[in-house]
Amino acid sequence: MGLSSVASNSEGMQLCIFDLRRGQNEGQELDKILFFHPADLPFSTQLSVIGLSEGLITFTRIFSPDAACEVIEAERHSHVFFEAEPDIWMVVIVEKNKEAEAIWRVDALRKVLKEVHSLFLMFHGSIRSLLEKEPAAGSVRSQLYIFIMDYLSDFHSSKKLQLPSFRDSLKERGTVQMLTVGREAAIEVQSLVRVVESCTGSPSCHSLLLFQDLLVSTTLSPDDTINLFTYTVLRLTPHALSTGLSSWSYLRKGSTASAAVTGPPVGSGTSLSEPFHGSHGTSAGDDHSHAMRPLQHNRWSKGKDGFLITDIWQAEPGSLVSVTPSIWLQQTEEKMYLCAYQHKSLTLIFLIPVSSIINGEQGILAVKQLVLENASLKILKVEEKLSKGWGGENAYHVSGYRYLLVDGDRNLSRASPPGKVTTLTKDSLLALSKLREEVDIEKSRTRWDNGGHEKDLEICTRARNNAWVISQVTRGKELYMVLENANETLLYASDAVQKFSNRYCNGAFSLD
Amino acid sequence: MSGLASSSHPVVGMSGSSGLSHVYIQQPPLRCSIPGSRGLFYDDGNKIILSPANDQVYSWKVVPFDPVVAPISDSISDGPILAIRFSLDGKLIAIQRSNHEIQFQHRETGETFSQTCKPESEIILGFFWTDCPLCDIIFVKTSGLDLFAYNSESKTLHLVETRKLNVSWYVYTHESRLVLLASGMQCKAFTGLQLSSVGIIKLPKFEMAMAKTEANNKPVLAAEDVYIVTIYGRIYCLQVDRVAMLLHSYRFYRDAVVQQGSLPIYSSKVAISVVDNVLLVHQVDAKVVILYDIFLDSRAPISAPLPLLLRGFPRSSSLGARSSFKDVESSEAASYPSDHEATMYGDDWTFLVPDLICDVSSKLLWKIHLDLEAIAASSSEVSSVLDFLQRRKLEAYKAKHLCLAMARTAILERRPVTMVAKAIDVLVTSFSNSFKTGYFKGTKAEKAQASDAAYATGVNASRSDTTGKSVEREYVAGLDRESFERSTFIETDSDEDGNTGHVKPNTNGSSSKLLLGAETRRTGGQTLHSDNVGASNNILRSTLQPEAQVTSPAISPDEMYTFVFAPVEEEMAGDPSYLVAVIVEFLRSCNLERIKVRPNIYALTAQLLARNERYAELGLFIINKILEPSKEVALQLLESGRHNRQTRKLGLDMLRQLSLHNEYVVFLVQDGYYLEALRYMKKHKVTTVRPSMFLEAAFASSDSQQLAAVLRFFSDNNPGFRSSPDHNTYYHLLNEMNMAAA
């Protein structure tokens, strides 16, 4: 059976993207496949994986047309489904293996799929629109391949792909981490944001301001904020630029490993096409060599004027003239120029609608000049203010607690610093992962049952090592907590939660 | 106008009616003509004009200036009159009869006595009354000063002190209490004494600068060329250098006289006036006047030299009628009988300290006014004009209105945010300063302080009472031009504040440089700390005070809302993000000055952001407390959140954090969270919400479980609920629902 050969794969992980609208005729099944990792699997194996997925999707749609299959739990594998765009599906298959710490939370894996797709949208636009432009799908495939492989390179640790496992239970992908600022600094920040906005001269321009790897201000819609924030933390912040420095981040623990991208495919553009498209008849080799690789490492650097520069975007395919990066906004579907300015720990990103700049690069240069003239003093001031108030990488550590706080309404999360989370025992983390899985299921059930009405939820469990593992969901906010030292009573544990809630969450979790 | 304005200052601010003039005198003048008058004398100590005629002396009070004031007459004995001054308490009249004799007369009894000097060796140059504790009257003689005290018992003068030095001539103003004694060949060596109410302070000797002529003739400085002026409570001496065509200025400190730079002059004859702390340099030959605001280091004139205007009778409306007054003026000129009255800068004009013009031949007295509208219209630099207007005290009401109008216009014209931000900074800083010194709201401060102290400046309000009083005293002193406060040298070197009465905490520390300031402060017990003084004053009013009560052009945050942001918001169409940017700048300024802002501005900001669907930013504003929590803001969020669930939740959270239990519960129920609301009620013991509201809502949800839960809750927690009609009604309804379900 096809699945068994999948299992024998060295990395134990498969990731594929396929389009249900393609390859409906016999003999053209390969057309469906837009992406498959590992690429060197025989097509028959690839097709059997996709065939199984497609079958399940078709079957479950009979009962639930709006939300088809989400996951298959087999004895030794989990298949996690994500419908990225209508009829375009992403599926990740992971091996279950207790010894190898291969214990997964489905929702965490799905968030990986969602993240890479959202980032792809931001740089390339939707897969469907690309397919419509190019029915042969040659360059779509190569774009997807390069993009996803660049993305996955961040998950490499010691020559192995390490997807988020139970050890990452106190993290939430697809959320934004914010810096807590005082009122005075917040006003200065807003003053800066407004001045930058007025410099660009277009009402639909936007900005994003980060301090270190934390968001300070955004004028983007929530979804666009997440995407741009994610990308910025991955590739643009001072810490992302200087990969050599010791690092910390709520998002990635493995960013330092990114320099050591290994694995066969990512080395050079042309070699990418070999294993994948050999038999498709579409000679896409030429396209690969200059496919845009916004997620490739070490392609951004800080220019003399403080603006970040990159050669990722090129005027013509294959030309050496690089141009100002541009991205697509999800909410308005507008194409925006991306300008990033950096001063010390402060990263200011502003987006200008492509349509509002008439004379291309010259126009952008003029806007940058204007921003420098009007805002550089304010930037200095804001950086100074934020630096003064900055408590370091353990600023949000609360001693005695290991926590994750998610504000679903604002897509924010805050967690104990990674360095502190690593002190938790495996038992605690496993229990937490399991608890989160339960809450995920409960949440999605409420979502389908209850429309907009949010349900409150509170679970306290005791792990094998006597640690309290607690979850509380109240009106869109979620709190996960591990108390390893609070080994007395349930009362003690719930008291600890109340204290935390009153002190750090404005009492959001102590309503009754 | 002479060629001066067009040649040296090509068309600065000559647009529109502002090209006319920035300074005017107003019809009618005060007529001081008395048959048989023997000239006019100005007694600046009492601020009266004196006119002796026959055996009477008539006196007109000139402050406050009232053109129809009736003179008071006193009979005096006949004889020559060189000078005449009333004592400061008004009981004595002193008349200089000759170079050697001054005669004193009791106003009540008419008794007289005389004081003379040695005729062979000295000449009396003049005399003045003083409120210095040592003496009452001072004779200035060629041989020095004689200080006399008046003994009301024996009705005689006795000599207290004599200061020997050669005096060629002297200058004195009561305003400054400063006498400058000129000596030397060129009369350019000066000795200065300040006769203030705490004693006599001797200034270091200094020399004035004089340029030499080509022929190496040494010019001699005349008394007419030296002016003592008081600007923003600081004392300056201005000296005309006819050779260099410069007006040198010197500033007096306790232990030094420092030359402050020079202003160019364009006329061989100049005159100086000070109107509302603005220095007016009349270029008499050119018949134009140049205005300077000597506040900061800048020596640049406020605008181009323009003629002095003679205005017709007062216009009925005080604002916005500029266009009409050209007509008034011309018709006045035609209809007014006496043509010579309009002889501007005639030879008979005498300029009196600080802001009066006396036409000696026609016996008319004019008061000089600033035309704030014209000055405001003459520059496009909004922030500097606002800065200027904010320093005006005489026509505070008009200045305030002009400032508000300018702020509105700048926003409506969508001037660059940085520029508007600068203008707002000026207004907020000025308010903050006047708030600290207690100018704002003036004497009314204390009445309202109890109720509104909470809004003041985020400062400990409990200490308001004691500080409040001292502030008020200072305020009163500051306005009274006769008061001692004005006449002292105030150290404002590092002080960017324009208010005369303003004391910075550090002034006490650096008192060595003060001539008098420090002592005064200490005796007044005023060691003000700018931060806590504010607490005592009330900054809140919903409407602009009537004209008479406005003593400072400072604009409170509340007035900014009522007269700038609210009207602008109504008028401004389209994208509100510009207005949001302006408000952010306003909040920034207020925060820097630690001024509390009322919730209505916050609510407006929330509304603007929501209207633009900038919910993410609105969230940031709330979370970072840029918009401080208040019920108004919470309700606005709930209102704006009807199309955005997250925003609505922010509003709910804010209600909860403000412990507005009742509102919180009501809105929870509105959103369908009955059980959460009930639990919350139980926890916080909210009893104000009617059970029927829950019951109605639960029934409307047609979920029998919900209704049962609500019924059960009230049955258990509200004693007496079981017997209420609500209980019965809904109990039946519940039974029906269950029946139907079964």
Chai-1 contact restraints between the chains, C-beta under 6 A:
chainA,res_idxA,chainB,res_idxB,connection_type,confidence,min_distance_angstrom,max_distance_angstrom,comment,restraint_id
A,V181,B,N624,contact,1.0,0.0,6.0,A-B,restraint_1
A,R183,B,K625,contact,1.0,0.0,6.0,A-B,restraint_2
A,E184,B,N591,contact,1.0,0.0,6.0,A-B,restraint_3
A,A186,B,N624,contact,1.0,0.0,6.0,A-B,restraint_4
A,A186,B,I626,contact,1.0,0.0,6.0,A-B,restraint_5
A,I187,B,L587,contact,1.0,0.0,6.0,A-B,restraint_6
A,I187,B,R588,contact,1.0,0.0,6.0,A-B,restraint_7
A,I187,B,N591,contact,1.0,0.0,6.0,A-B,restraint_8
A,I187,B,I626,contact,1.0,0.0,6.0,A-B,restraint_9
A,Q190,B,V584,contact,1.0,0.0,6.0,A-B,restraint_10
A,S191,B,V584,contact,1.0,0.0,6.0,A-B,restraint_11
A,S191,B,R588,contact,1.0,0.0,6.0,A-B,restraint_12
A,R194,B,V417,contact,1.0,0.0,6.0,A-B,restraint_13
A,R194,B,A581,contact,1.0,0.0,6.0,A-B,restraint_14
A,R194,B,V584,contact,1.0,0.0,6.0,A-B,restraint_15
A,V195,B,V417,contact,1.0,0.0,6.0,A-B,restraint_16
A,S198,B,V417,contact,1.0,0.0,6.0,A-B,restraint_17
A,P203,B,D575,contact,1.0,0.0,6.0,A-B,restraint_18
A,T219,B,E617,contact,1.0,0.0,6.0,A-B,restraint_19
A,P222,B,A616,contact,1.0,0.0,6.0,A-B,restraint_20
A,N374,B,T418,contact,1.0,0.0,6.0,A-B,restraint_21
A,D409,B,Q646,contact,1.0,0.0,6.0,A-B,restraint_22
A,R410,B,G619,contact,1.0,0.0,6.0,A-B,restraint_23
A,N506,B,Q657,contact,1.0,0.0,6.0,A-B,restraint_24
A,D512,B,R679,contact,1.0,0.0,6.0,A-B,restraint_25
A,D512,B,K683,contact,1.0,0.0,6.0,A-B,restraint_26
